[in-house]
C-alpha cells in the first residue's frame, strides 16, 4: 500500500491507497493538526493509531509520497517513513519532480509542493485550462493554461487566518465560527464578523476569478475548489465547477504512479 502525506501549515492530511494503478480514492484518509518541530516518533504515533483502527499496520505500507510546505518537518518526515515504516527513498514532491507539468513561471522552486500536486492532479483529472482554488491556511489560486503550463496565481490570507487576525487585533471581538451567515447584515458583533469574513471571501472569489479569466483570455475557465472550506461558499458563488476535497491526495497518488512508471521505463498517464 501507498501512504500519501500532505503537510500544510495548519493541518496535515494522510491517505492510504491500494497499489492498483488508477485507484485514486484513498482507502483511508484522516487529518491532524500540524505542529512544527515534531519528531519522527511524534508524527508516527497518530498515523500508526489510525492504521490500527482500520485493521492495518506499518508493515502494510510499501511506499510513500509527500507534499510538505513546512521545511522544519521534512527531516522528521523522512526519518519516520524510512525508520518507522521501513520505506526506501520515499518521494518528496517539489518543482524538480516529474509531475507532467510545464512551468511558465520564472522560479518554479518557489511554488509550494501542495500547489504543484494540485496542478498535476487538476490537469490529469479535469483537463486544461483551469483555475484551482485551495482553501487552506492561505487561499491560493493556481492558473493552468490551455497548454498545461503552470502560469502562477494568487495567495491570500486564508479564511481562518483572517478571522484569527481580526479577533487578535480587536480585543472586544470574540472568536466566532466560520459558517454561512443567515443574512448579510449582522445583528450582533459575532454575526457581523461572520458575515464580513464570509462575504469578503465571496467578493474576492468573484473579482479575482473575473480578472484571471480576462488575463488568461479564457471565458470558460474550469474552476476546481479543494481544501477544508471548499464547500462552504458554493451556495452563494456558483462559479465553482467542481469541489474535490481529496484532490491533493489524489495528486500524490498520480505523481507516485508516474514516478514508478518512469522507473520501469513506461508511462501510466499523460497530460490530456
C-alpha positions as CSV (number, residue, x, y, z in Angstrom):
1,X,0.0,0.0,0.0
2,X,1.0,3.6,-0.6
3,X,0.9,6.3,2.1
4,X,0.5,9.8,0.9
5,X,1.1,12.7,3.3
6,X,0.1,16.4,2.6
7,X,1.7,18.6,5.3
8,X,0.2,22.0,5.4
9,X,1.0,24.9,7.8
10,X,-2.2,24.3,9.9
11,X,-3.4,20.8,9.1
12,X,-1.9,17.7,7.5
13,X,-3.8,15.0,5.6
14,X,-2.8,11.4,5.3
15,X,-4.2,8.9,2.7
16,X,-3.7,5.2,2.4
17,X,-4.0,3.9,-1.2
18,X,-4.3,0.5,-2.8
19,X,-1.3,-0.4,-5.0
20,X,-3.6,-0.8,-8.1
21,X,-2.8,1.9,-10.8
22,X,-5.7,4.3,-11.3
23,X,-7.2,3.7,-7.9
24,X,-7.2,7.3,-6.7
25,X,-9.7,7.3,-3.9
26,X,-7.9,6.7,-0.6
27,X,-8.9,3.5,1.3
28,X,-8.5,5.5,4.5
29,X,-7.9,9.2,5.0
30,X,-7.6,11.5,8.0
31,X,-6.5,14.9,9.1
32,X,-4.4,16.1,12.0
33,X,-3.0,19.3,13.3
34,X,0.4,20.3,12.1
35,X,2.9,21.0,14.8
36,X,6.3,22.4,13.9
37,X,9.4,20.6,15.0
38,X,7.7,17.3,15.7
39,X,10.0,14.3,16.0
40,X,9.6,11.3,13.7
41,X,8.0,9.3,16.6
42,X,5.6,12.1,17.4
43,X,4.5,12.1,13.8
44,X,4.3,8.3,13.6
45,X,2.2,7.7,16.7
46,X,-1.2,9.1,15.4
47,X,-0.6,7.5,12.0
48,X,0.0,4.1,13.5
49,X,-3.0,4.5,15.7
50,X,-5.2,5.3,12.7
51,X,-3.8,2.3,10.8
52,X,-4.6,0.0,13.8
53,X,-8.1,1.4,14.0
54,X,-8.5,0.5,10.3
55,X,-7.1,-3.0,10.9
56,X,-3.8,-2.2,9.2
57,X,-0.2,-1.8,10.4
58,X,3.0,-0.1,9.4
59,X,4.0,-3.4,7.7
60,X,1.2,-2.9,5.1
61,X,2.9,0.3,3.8
62,X,5.3,-0.3,1.0
63,X,5.8,3.1,-0.5
64,X,5.4,6.8,0.5
65,X,4.9,10.2,-1.2
66,X,4.9,13.5,0.5
67,X,4.0,17.1,-0.2
68,X,5.3,19.3,2.6
69,X,5.3,23.1,2.9
70,X,6.8,23.2,6.3
71,X,10.6,22.8,5.8
72,X,11.3,22.2,9.5
73,X,9.3,18.9,9.3
74,X,10.9,17.4,6.2
75,X,13.8,15.7,8.1
76,X,11.4,14.2,10.6
77,X,9.0,13.0,7.9
78,X,11.9,11.3,6.1
79,X,13.1,9.7,9.3
80,X,9.6,8.5,10.1
81,X,9.0,7.0,6.6
82,X,12.4,5.4,6.5
83,X,12.9,4.4,10.1
84,X,9.4,3.6,11.4
85,X,7.8,2.4,8.2
86,X,11.0,0.9,6.7
87,X,10.5,2.6,3.3
88,X,13.3,3.1,0.8
89,X,13.5,6.5,-0.9
90,X,10.1,8.0,-0.2
91,X,9.2,10.6,-2.8
92,X,9.1,14.2,-1.7
93,X,7.4,16.3,-4.3
94,X,8.9,19.6,-5.4
95,X,9.3,21.6,-8.7
96,X,12.1,19.2,-9.9
97,X,9.8,16.2,-9.6
98,X,8.4,14.9,-12.9
99,X,4.7,15.6,-12.4
100,X,3.8,16.1,-16.0
101,X,3.8,19.9,-15.5
102,X,5.3,22.6,-17.7
103,X,6.1,25.9,-16.0
104,X,5.6,29.4,-17.4
105,X,6.9,30.7,-14.1
106,X,10.3,32.4,-13.6
107,X,11.3,30.4,-10.5
108,X,9.4,27.1,-10.1
109,X,11.3,26.3,-6.9
110,X,9.2,29.0,-5.1
111,X,6.0,27.1,-5.8
112,X,4.6,25.2,-2.8
113,X,4.6,21.4,-3.1
114,X,0.8,21.3,-2.5
115,X,0.2,23.7,-5.4
116,X,2.3,21.6,-7.7
117,X,0.4,18.4,-6.7
118,X,-2.9,20.1,-7.1
119,X,-1.9,21.4,-10.5
120,X,-0.8,18.0,-11.7
121,X,-4.0,16.4,-10.4
122,X,-6.2,19.1,-11.9
123,X,-4.7,18.6,-15.4
124,X,-4.9,14.8,-15.2
125,X,-8.4,14.7,-13.8
126,X,-10.2,17.7,-15.3
127,X,-8.1,18.9,-18.3
128,X,-6.9,22.4,-19.0
129,X,-7.2,25.3,-18.9
130,X,-8.3,25.6,-15.3
131,X,-8.1,27.5,-12.1
132,X,-7.6,25.7,-8.8
133,X,-8.7,27.4,-5.6
134,X,-7.4,25.8,-2.4
135,X,-9.0,26.9,0.9
136,X,-6.2,26.2,3.4
137,X,-4.1,28.3,5.8
138,X,-3.8,30.5,2.7
139,X,-6.4,30.7,0.0
140,X,-4.5,30.1,-3.2
141,X,-5.4,30.5,-6.8
142,X,-3.4,28.4,-9.3
143,X,-3.8,29.1,-13.0
144,X,-3.1,26.4,-15.7
145,X,-3.0,27.4,-19.3
146,X,-4.7,25.5,-22.2
147,X,-1.2,24.1,-23.0
148,X,-0.9,22.7,-19.5
149,X,1.5,25.3,-18.3
150,X,1.6,26.4,-14.6
151,X,1.2,30.2,-15.0
152,X,1.2,31.4,-11.4
153,X,-1.7,32.7,-9.3
154,X,-2.5,34.5,-6.1
155,X,-2.0,33.8,-2.4
156,X,-4.4,35.4,0.1
157,X,-4.8,35.1,3.8
158,X,-7.0,32.1,4.5
159,X,-10.5,32.4,5.9
160,X,-9.5,31.1,9.3
161,X,-6.3,33.3,9.3
162,X,-8.4,36.4,8.5
163,X,-10.8,35.6,11.3
164,X,-8.0,35.0,13.8
165,X,-6.2,38.2,12.9
166,X,-9.4,40.2,13.5
167,X,-10.0,38.6,16.9
168,X,-6.4,39.1,18.0
169,X,-6.1,42.7,17.0
170,X,-9.6,43.7,18.2
171,X,-9.8,42.9,21.9
172,X,-13.6,43.2,22.2
173,X,-14.3,40.9,19.3
174,X,-14.7,37.3,20.5
175,X,-14.0,34.4,18.2
176,X,-16.8,33.2,16.0
177,X,-17.4,30.1,13.9
178,X,-16.9,30.2,10.1
179,X,-20.4,29.4,8.8
180,X,-22.7,30.7,6.1
181,X,-24.4,33.7,7.7
182,X,-28.2,33.8,8.0
183,X,-28.2,37.3,6.5
184,X,-25.8,39.9,5.0
185,X,-26.5,42.5,7.7
186,X,-25.3,41.1,11.0
187,X,-27.5,41.9,14.1
188,X,-24.7,41.3,16.6
189,X,-20.9,41.6,16.8
190,X,-20.5,37.9,16.2
191,X,-23.0,37.9,13.3
192,X,-21.3,40.9,11.8
193,X,-17.9,39.3,11.9
194,X,-19.2,36.0,10.4
195,X,-21.0,37.8,7.6
196,X,-18.0,40.1,7.0
197,X,-15.5,37.3,6.6
198,X,-17.9,35.2,4.6
199,X,-18.8,37.9,2.1
200,X,-15.3,39.3,1.9
201,X,-14.3,35.8,0.6
202,X,-17.2,35.7,-1.8
203,X,-16.3,39.2,-3.2
204,X,-12.6,38.1,-3.5
205,X,-13.6,34.9,-5.4
206,X,-15.9,36.8,-7.8
207,X,-13.4,39.6,-8.6
208,X,-10.2,37.6,-8.7
209,X,-11.7,34.9,-11.0
210,X,-13.1,37.5,-13.3
211,X,-9.7,39.2,-13.6
212,X,-7.9,35.9,-14.1
213,X,-10.3,34.9,-16.9
214,X,-9.7,38.2,-18.6
215,X,-5.9,38.0,-18.3
216,X,-5.8,34.4,-19.4
217,X,-8.3,35.0,-22.2
218,X,-10.4,32.0,-21.1
219,X,-14.1,32.9,-20.7
220,X,-15.0,29.2,-20.0
221,X,-12.2,28.5,-17.5
222,X,-12.8,25.4,-15.3
223,X,-12.8,26.2,-11.6
224,X,-11.9,23.4,-9.2
225,X,-12.1,24.0,-5.4
226,X,-10.3,22.0,-2.7
227,X,-9.4,22.4,0.9
228,X,-11.4,22.1,4.1
229,X,-13.7,25.1,3.4
230,X,-14.2,24.5,-0.3
231,X,-17.9,23.6,0.0
232,X,-18.8,26.5,2.3
233,X,-19.0,29.2,-0.4
234,X,-20.7,27.3,-3.2
235,X,-24.2,28.2,-2.1
236,X,-23.5,31.9,-2.8
237,X,-20.9,31.7,-5.5
238,X,-21.9,29.3,-8.3
239,X,-18.6,29.9,-10.1
240,X,-17.1,26.7,-8.6
241,X,-17.4,23.9,-11.1
242,X,-16.1,21.0,-9.1
243,X,-15.4,20.5,-5.4
244,X,-12.8,17.9,-4.9
245,X,-11.8,17.6,-1.2
246,X,-9.3,14.8,-1.9
247,X,-7.6,16.5,-4.8
248,X,-4.2,16.8,-3.2
249,X,-4.2,13.2,-2.0
250,X,-5.3,12.0,-5.5
251,X,-2.5,14.1,-7.0
252,X,0.1,12.4,-4.7
253,X,-1.1,9.0,-5.9
254,X,-1.0,10.1,-9.5
255,X,2.5,11.5,-9.2
256,X,3.7,8.4,-7.4
257,X,2.3,6.3,-10.2
258,X,4.1,8.4,-12.8
259,X,7.3,8.1,-10.8
260,X,7.0,4.3,-10.6
261,X,6.2,4.1,-14.3
262,X,9.2,6.2,-15.2
263,X,11.4,3.9,-13.2
264,X,10.0,1.0,-15.1
265,X,10.6,2.7,-18.4
266,X,6.9,3.3,-19.2
267,X,4.1,5.7,-18.5
268,X,0.7,5.3,-16.8
269,X,-0.8,8.7,-17.5
270,X,-0.1,11.7,-19.6
271,X,-1.5,15.2,-19.7
272,X,-4.7,15.4,-21.6
